[in-house]
Amino acid sequence: MSEREKMLAGELYDPSDDELLKLRLKARLLTEELNTTSVELQCKRVEITKRLFGTTGDNIYIESSFNCDYGSNIHVGDNFYANFGCVILDVAEVKFGKNCLLAPQVGIYTATHPLDPVERNSGLEFAQPITIGDNCWIGGHAVINPGVTLGDNVVVASGAVVTKSFGDNVVIGGNPARVLKEISTKA
């Protein structure tokens, strides 16, 4: 099994592997290009994002600055928006449904490290995927931790630290995040 296959399978892997180094460099170059392309060139910005991300829907917009590890492990649906300063550490897959909004400074982190200090100091790491449902809004400075799944119509309050998964139709907030209220949808 290659280091990339181990990484995507959630197993311990070596991030200094040549293939992974090349993939991260490609992502750094594409994010650099995206972040330095004028907002007046929206079609070019979308084209760069489509080359960076694994899959995209229609109507996507990423404000600069944007940073990610690989890009190819990010999958977004239609009508995706990421505001200024978004960071997605996509060591594992990060999937967004349609109509998702990320406020400024949102951090989405699939990457993690062993708790045991000897194992952690070996340089090996691992990751857990993150899935965000349809119609979700993640507030400014919120953090989504490895392994989290959010259902449809979830609102994450500003500054929340999301350490576990939540179902549909809830507003969550706090550190660690908890349900603040249920959302009644208009049919």
N, C-alpha and C positions, 0 to 999 in steps of 0.2 A: 504494500500500500504506500503510495507517495505521501509526502508531507502535506500536500494540498488535500488529498483525499482524507487523510487523518483529520486535518483542520475542519473540513466540511462535515465530517462524521461526528464532531464533538469530542474527538480523542486528543490526548496530549500530542503536540506536534512541535517541530523545530522551526521557528519563524525565520531563522537565518538560512534556510534552504534556498538554493539558487533560483528555482522556479518561483518561489514566493517573493523573493527580492525583486525579480523582474516584473512580476505582476503589480507589486506595490509601487515600483518606479513608474510603470505605465499609468497607474492611477494618480500619482503625484503630478505627472506631466499634464494629464488631462484636467485635473482640478486647477492646476496653475493656469492653464489656458482658459478654462471657464472663468476663473476669478479675475483674469485680466482682460476679458472680452467685454466691450462696452455694452451697457444695458440697451443702447440703441440698436444693437445687432441681435435682437431676440431670436431670430431664426438660427443664427450661428450658435447661440448659447444652447438652444434646444438640441441642435445636432451634436454638440460636444457632450451634453448630458446623455443623449441616447448612445453615444460611443462608450461613455463611462459606465452607465448602469447596465445590469443584466437584462432587464426588460422594463419597458415604460408604456404607459397608456398615452392618451391624447391630452393636450393642455397641461403641460408640466412647466413649472417655473422655479428656478433655484436662484435666490439672491446670493451675492458674494458677500462675505467669503463663505465657502463651503469646503469641508474636508471629509475624507473617508480613507479607509485602508485599501480596499480593492475596487470598490465601485461595482464590479461584476456580480457581487452577491446582494446588490440592492435591486429590489423589484417594486415598481410603483404602478398604481392603477391610474385611471383617468383623473384629471383635475387635481394634480398634486402640486403643493406649494410649500417650499421651505424658505423661511425668512433668514435674515442675516445671522451669520455665525453658527450655522448648524454643523454638527459633527456626528457622523455615523461611522462607528467602528464596525465594519461589516466583515469580520473574520468568519462568522457564520452568516447564513442568509437573513436578510431583513426584508420582510414583505409588508407592503402597504396596500390596503384596498383602494377603492375609488373615493374621491372627494376628501382627501386628507390634507390637513393644514398643520404646519409646524411653525410656531412662533419663534422669535429671536432666541439664539443661544441654546437651542434644544440639543441634548446629548443622547444618542442612542448607541448603547455599548453592548455588543455581543461578546467582546473579548474579555477573558478573565484569566486568573492565574491560580495555581495550586495554593492551598492554605498552608501546607507543610513547608517550612522555610527551606529545608534542604532541597526538596523537589522544585520549589519556586526558584531558588538560586541556580538550578541547572539550566535555566533559560527556556525550558519547555512551557508552553501555554496551551490553553484550550478555549473553546467558545461554545455558546449556546444561542440558537436562533431566536429572533424576535418577530412576532407577527402582530400587525396593527390592522384592525378591521376597516370596514367602509365608514365614511362620514365621521372620522375622528379628528379632534382638534387637540393638539398638545401645546400647552401654554409655555410662555417664556421661561427659560432656565430650568425646565423640567428635565429629569434624567430617567431614561428607561433602561433598566439593568438586564443582563443576560438572561435568556430563557423566558421572558415575559411575553404573554399573548394578551392583547386587548380586543374585546369584542367590537361589534358595530356600534356606532353612535356614542362612543366614549369621549368625554371631555376630561383632559388632564389639567388640573389647575397649575398656575405658574409656580415654579419652585418645587414641585412635587418630586419625590424620589420613589419611583415605581419599582418595587422589589419582588412583586408577585403578580400573577395574572388576574384579570377581571373580565366579567361577562359583558353583555350588551347593555346599553342605555343607562350608563351611570356617569356621574361626575366624581372624579377621584382627586384627592389632594393630600398634602402633608408629607411627613418623613418619619416612618415609611408611609406611603400612600394608603389611604383607606377610602371607602365609599363615603362621600359627603351628601349625595342625594341621588335619587333615581330620576331618570328623564322620561317624561311622557311624550311619545312621538305623535305627531299629527298625521293621521292616515289620509 
